[in-house]
Amino acid sequence: MKKILFAISLIVAFPLFGADPGARGPLPVTREEYNFGDTAFTPTNFPGPVELLASVHYPTGLPGGPYPLVVFLHGRHATCFTGRTGFLLWPCSSFSAPLQPIPSYRGYDYIAEVLASNGYIVVSISANGINARDNFVRDLGALARAELIQKHLDIWNGFNTVGGAPFGSKFVGKVDLTRVGTMGHSRGGEGVVRHFVLNQSLGSPYGIKAVFPLAPVDFNRPVINNVPIAVMLPYCDGDVADLQGVHFYDDARYNVAADTAAKDAIVVMGANHNFFNTIWTPGIFDAASADDWNAFVPGGRSDPHCGQVKGNARLTPDQHNSQFNGDTPPPPSATTDQIFLMFQAPAAARLDVNRLLSAGDLTTNTLGGAVAQAGITPYELCGGEAPEPAKCLPAERNSRQPHTTPSARSPKRGLSQLQAGWSSVSAFIDNGLPKGTRDVSAFRTLQFRASVNFGDARNAVGVPQNLTVVLSDRKNTVRVTVDTVSRSLFYPPGEKTHVPKLLLNTVRIPLRAFQNIDLTDIRSVRFEFDQTDSGALLISDIAFSN
């Protein structure tokens, strides 16, 4: 569960965090709640009123300040219960049976405690009223969730300026509403993305500095730019099993020409959907809780990669050959190194060599340089805009290829990917850099995204792939094999319904690894498929980056 804190650390500047953002900070923490009633707010065109209820964690006594504000929004879950049975009804008190509300908003207290101890005010809001009726509106509750967040921010604006019940003047001058981060889980994940759009449409009254969709749905395909976004994708998600939230990353990459923000998608191997929320976790809160992988896939515990064990310990190092795919490993509190990263730097901090968005990129890259290949079969794009085929693996179910999974309320296509296969160690793909683009000395890495194509028999089951990346200047050619700097080219694990999965993680090669090369005069970037006799990859987003 602490993996959430690690992920948040990728996109938010923390006031007091040390080397490990999952470690408790130096400040004592107080928890309180505010509750204005089960029917206190009605979102636009929503078929019923909803509650205004939230849990608040903050540094005890609020010394100094003002403090950044973090808002959590839980996902769609049963709203009321009796015994161990859950119901989608609201408000719970209005029914004749003795029903109690399920406190999904309390499921992130463990994260809120740590954030508050490091200098944050953390507000986790309840959305049971939306969950009970969201399937009755066209967007499945996305706008309602966005408006609920905005309503709570309006409430906090009041707490910060004039005070008010139940806190009196306690928070006056203590909340920095120019520094707000949002985290949403499941349908709440789309909610926080939709909220960023809503806040912008209102003139950005609140300064949203980071957006973190956790195991999110993406029914409507909203796209946000110029704000750091990190999407967490649990590999063994049995609820949002197609990991459709990866579209939030893919769709935003080139949507704005001068995007000022970095983007991340974080793949957590072995993690499921529910266990990030303790209220949804069996043994902690028993009503309507479940291991979603095992519940969705009968016999799931027999799969060594997605069995019914604690989400942050599903894989052991010898079951899967992996490491964190960033420039530094995850901290101890992440409790696993089975974390992989998709990363895109802001526009000003990268040089896109080949975006691989259309058929023209197979012969002329984004920089205008020539693209050549030999021995690559197939050598074609899939998954992106027509006329590309909509799926890269037509015979496989959508949940095994998240980048191209369709959306419930949008016709948008998915990620354009290069299908590249080889049957000879002489095969290569070469991207030339034309004059005026050859000085890459301002960058630290060469990166690209790739996944081993489990649908191609040229890849041996369970065996990682490898290739050589070659930089050439006017005089010299220097080679680096991917496996010396990254383990991202693993064979996707899993044996049950929704796994294995195609997920194009980022391979980052430090430019310092290319010794004795003139970084002010790079003439070409070449991929040589000389490390294995045969194989097949899906590739995208070749770039120099910081």
N, C-alpha and C positions, 0 to 999 in steps of 0.2 A: 504493500500500500504506500510505503514511503517513496515509491517510484514517482508518484505524483509530484512530490516536493522537488525531486531531481529534475523533472520535466519543467516545472514552473521556473526553476533556476536558469533554464536556457533562454527565457524570454523576459525576465523581470530583473531589474537592478535592485538587490536587496539592501536595506539599510544596515543590518548588522551581521549578515551571514558570513561565516568563515568558510573554510575549505569544503565543508560538507553541509549543503543546504538542508539536508534531512535531520541534522542534529538540533536538539533543543538549544535555544539561545539563552542569553543571560537574564532576560526580563521575566519576572513573575507574571502570571496570566489570570485574568478574571473572565468568567463566562456569565452572560446574562441573556435574556430574551426580551423581545417586544412582540405584542400580539394585539392587533386592532380588530380582530374578529374574523370569523370564517367567511363572511360575505362582504368584506370591506371594500372590494375593488372589482370592477367589471371591465375587462379588456374590450377593445373595440370589436363589435360584431361577434362577440363570444357568447355562447348560449347559457350563460349563468355567471353569478358572481364568484369570486375566489377570495382566499384568505390573504391577510397581510401579517405574516408571522415570520420571525427570523431568530436565529441564534447568533450571538455576538461574542467574539473573543477579542480581548484587547489587553495591552500591557497594564498591569495593575497600577492604579493611580495616575496613569497617563502623563508621566513626566516628560517635559519638553513638548515635542510635537511641532507642527501637525504630522500625523501619520498617514502613509498611503493606505488606501482602502482596497481590499480584495473581496469580491462578491462570488459566492458559490451558488449554483443552481443545479439541483438534483434532476434525475431523469424520470421517465415514466415508469411507475410502479403502482402496485395496489395502494389505495388511499386509506381504506378502513379495514379493520379486522375484528374478528371475534375468535377466540381460541387460536388456532393455527391457520385459519382461513382468511384470505384477503378478498376485498371487493373494490371495484371501481365505482364509488359513489361519493357524493359530496353535497352538503356537509354531513359528516358521520352522525352528528347528533339529531339530524332531522328524520331518521328512520326509526321504526318501532323497535327493531332488534337492538340490543345493547352493543353498538359498534363503537370502536375507539379509533382515532386517527393513527396512521402509521407515520412515525416521525422521520421520514426520509432525509429531511434537512439536517438531522443530527448525525448522519452517517459519515460526515467528514470532520467531526470534532478532532480526530487525531491529527489531521493536517492543520486545522485552524490553531490548535494549541502551539504547534511548532512555529507557524508563521507569526502569531502574536508575540511569542517569546523572542522573536527577532525584530520586532518593531513594526508590526502591521495591526490594523484593525480589520478583522475578518467577519463578514456577514454571510451566513448561509441561510438562504430564504426558502420557505416552503412553497410548493406549487401543486399541492394535492388537488385543489379545485380545477386547475388546468388539466391535470392528468385524467380526471374523471370524465371530461367532455371533449378533449382535444380531437378525437377522431370524428367529431361532428362538424369540423370546419375544414375548409379546403386545404389550408397549409398545414394541417395536423398540429396546430398550436404554436407554430414558430413565432408569429407576431404577438400572440398573447404572452408568451414567455418573455419576449423582448420588452413589451410594455410593462410587465410585472417588474423586471429588473429596473427599468427607468423609474417606475413609481417608488421603488425602495431607495433609489439614489435621490429622488426628490425628498423623501423622508429624511435621508441623511443630510441633505442640504439644510433642512430645517434644524436638525439636531446640531449642526455645526455653526449655524448663524444665530438662531434665537433660542435653541433648546426646545424642550418639550417632553411630555410624558412618554415613557415612564422614567426617563433619565434626568429630567430637569435640565440644568446647565452643564452637566458633566462633560459633554462632548463639544461644547462651544469652543471654536478655534482649534480643535484637536484633530480634525479630519482634513486631509489634503485631497480634495476632489479633482485636482488637476493630475493626480497620479492614482488611477484606478485600474485594477486588473480584474478580469472575469474568468471564471472556470465553470464550464457546464458539462454535465455527464449525460450521455445518451441523447435523448431528445433535448435535454438542457444544453447539450453541445451545440446543436443548431441554434438553440435559443440565444446563446451568447454571441454567435456570429451575426444573427439577425439583429441583436441589440446594437452591435457596433454600427450597422447600417442605419438603424432607427436614430441613434444618438447623433450621427452625422446629419441626418435629414432635419433634425431639430436645431442645427447650428452648433453641434458639439458642446452642449453646456457642461459636460463632464469629460475630463481628459482620460480617455481609455488608452492605456499604455501597453496593454498586453491582453491577448485573447487565447484561452486554452480550452479547446474542445477535447473532452476525454471520452473515448469510445463513442464518438458521436454518430447520430444519423445525419444525413444530408438529403432530405426529401426534396427541397426546393432549390438547391444549388446557389444560395447567395455567395457572392465573392467579395472578399475584403482585401484592401491593400493599404500600404503606408501605416501599418501597425504590426508589431511582432505577433506572429501566430505560431503556436505549436500544437499539433494534433497528435494525441496519443492513441495508438492502435494496438489493442491486445490481440496477439496472434491467435489465441484460443477463445475468442469471443463467441459465445453460443447464442447471443441475443442479436446484436448487430453483426451477424456472422460474415457478411460480405465486406466489412470494414469500409463502408461507403464514405466515411468521413475523410478518407485520403483525398477525396475530390477537393476539400477545402484547401489543401496544399497544392495539388496539381493545377486547379483552375486559376489560382492566384499568381502563378509564377511569372507569366508574361502579360498579364492583364493590363498593367500600367507600365508605361515605358520607363519612368524614372522613379520606380517604387523605392521608398526610403527604408523599408523594413526587411529584416531577415525572416525566413520561414523555416519551420522544422516540422517533420513528421517523425514520431518516435515509435518504433515497433518494439513491443515488449514480448519476447518469446515466452510462451507458457501461460501468460496472464489471461484471465477470463474477463467477463463483463461486469459481473455483480460485485466482486469482492473488493473493489475500490470503495464501496459504500458499506460500512459495517452493519447498517440496518438491513441490508439486502443479503447478509452473509449468515448462513446457518450456524447455529451455536452461539451467535452473538445476539441476534433478534430472530426468533424462530417463525414468526407469522409471515407467510408469503415469501420467505427467503429460500434461495436455492443456488447451487452451483450451476450456472446457466449452461456451461458446456455439457455436463453430464445429463442435465434435464432435457436439453435440445437434441442431443445425440445419444440415444440409448446405448449403453455399453461403452461410453466414452472413456471410462477409466482404463480400458484395455489399450488405449492409444498411449504410447510412452511419452508423447509430446504434449498431450492435452488431457491427461487423466485427472481423476477427481482428487486432487491434492491442493494444498495452499497455492494461490495464484502466483506468489513470488518465488516458488520453489518447484515448479512443474518440471523443469529440465535440469539435469545435472551436467557439469562440464563435459563428461565423457559421452553424453547422449547427443550433444550438439556442439560442433566446433565453431565457437563464436567469440566475439569480443565487441566491445562498444565501438561503433563506427564513427566516432568523432575524433577530435584531436587529443582529447584526454579521456581516461576511463571514467565510468560513473563512480560516485562516492560510495563509501561503505554502506550508508543508509539505504541505498537503492536495493540492497540485499541480493543483487544478481548482476552478472556482466552480460546477460543475454538480452542486450539492448542494442538496437540498430537505428541509424539515423538517416533521414533524408534532409538535406540542408541546402538552402539557397541564400546566398548573401544578398544584401541590397544591391540595386542596379549599379550604383557607383563603385561598388566593391567587387565587381566581377567583370570578366570579359567572356561573353558567350561565344564559344567556338562553333558549336552546332547544336541548335535547339531541337532538331529532328521533328519538325512540326508538319512538314508537307513533302511531297515527292521530290520537289526541287532540291531539298536538303540532302538527297542521296548523291547529288553530283556537284552542287555548289553550296557551301556551308553558310552559316549566319554572317560570317565576316566577309563573304564574297570569295573565299578561297576554293580551290578545286578539291573535290572529294574523289578518291580513287579506291578501288578494292580489287582483290583477287581471291578466288577460292571461297567466297562467301555465298552460301546457299541455304536458306533464302536470304535475300537482301532486299527487304521491303518493309514498309511501315504498316502498323496496325493499331487499332484502338482509338484513333483520333477522328478528325472530321472526315466526312465523305469526300472522296471515294474510298478511303481506307476502310477495311472491314471493321465492324463495330467491336469485335472481340479478337484477341490474339490467339486464343485457343478455342475455336468454335465448338468443340465437342465437350468442353469442360463447363461445369456449373459456374454461375456468376460469383458465388462466394469464394471460389478459388482464384479469381482474378479481379481483385478490388478496384484496380485502376480503371476498369471499363464496366463496372457494374452499373446498371441503369438506375435512375432516380425515380421515386414515386410520383413527383410532381413537376418534373422538368425533362425536356427532351434532349438536354445537352449530352454530347458524346464524352468520351473519356480521354485518357492520356495517349498521345501519339508515341509509339515505341518502335524502335528498329528491331526487327527480327533478323538475327544474324546467326547462321550456323556454319560450321566448317567440318571438313573431313580430311584435312591435311595441315601439317604444321607450317606450311608456307603461306597460309591464308593471312590476309591483313586488311585493315581499313585505314586510310590515310587522309587526314584533314590538313590541307595547306593553309598557311597564314599569309595573306597578301601584304604587300608593302603598306606601312602605316599602322599595322596591327601587331607587329612582331616583338615589340618591347613588352615583356610580361614581368619585368623585374619588380613592379609594384605589388605583385601578388605573392601569396604564400603557398598556394596549393594548385594542383591540377585535379579536377574532380569530374566524375560522371556517375550516373545512376545505372544500375544493372541488376538483373535477376537471372539466376539459372533457370532455364526453361525446362520444367519437369515434364512437359508434354512432348519433348523431343528425345527419342531413344538414344541419341548420340551422347546424352548425359547419363552416366552410370548412377543408379539410384543410391542416394546417400553419400555421394562423393563430391566434394567441392570442385569448382572450376578455377582456372587460373589463366592469366594471359600476361603478355609483356607490353608495357606502355613505353613508347619511344619518343624522345624529343630530339630534334635535329636543328642545329644552327648552321651558319654558313660553312663551318669546317668540321664540326663534330656531331656524333650521334651517341646518345646515352640512353641506356635501357634500365627499366626498373620493373621487376615482376610484382604483380599486385599482391601476391600472398606474403610479401615481405613487409607490407605496410597496412594491409586490411584483410579481414576475414569475411567481407560482405558477399563474396561469391560462393556462399554455402548452398548446398542442395536443399530446397525448402522441405522441412520435415513434416511428418504427419501421415496418417493412414486412414483417417475417418472422413466422413461426409464433406466437411468444409476445409480440410487441409489435405495436401499442401497448398500453399498460396504463392502466387506471383506478387512480390512486393519489390519495387525497384529502389533498393537502398543506395546510399551514396558511397562511392569509393573516393577517398581523398588521399592524394599522394603529395607529400610535402615537396616543394620544388627543390629544397636542399638535398633531396635524395638523388637528384640528377646532377651529379658532380661533374665539374669541368665542362659545363655548358654555358653558353653566353645567353643569359636570360633577356638581354636587350635585342636579340636577333634570332628569335625562334622561327624557323621556317615551316615546321610541320609537327603535328601530333599524330602518332601512328599507334594503332592497336595491332599487335602481332599475336596471333593465336597459335603460339609455338610451344606452349607448355603441356598441352594434352593433344592426343592424336585426333580427337574429334570433340564436338560439343555444340551447344547452342545457348545464346544469351538473348535477353531483351535489354535494350540500351536506350538511354535518353540523356539530355542535358549535359553535354560536354562543355566544360568551362574552366577558365582560370579564376581563382577566387581568393578572397580573404575571409 
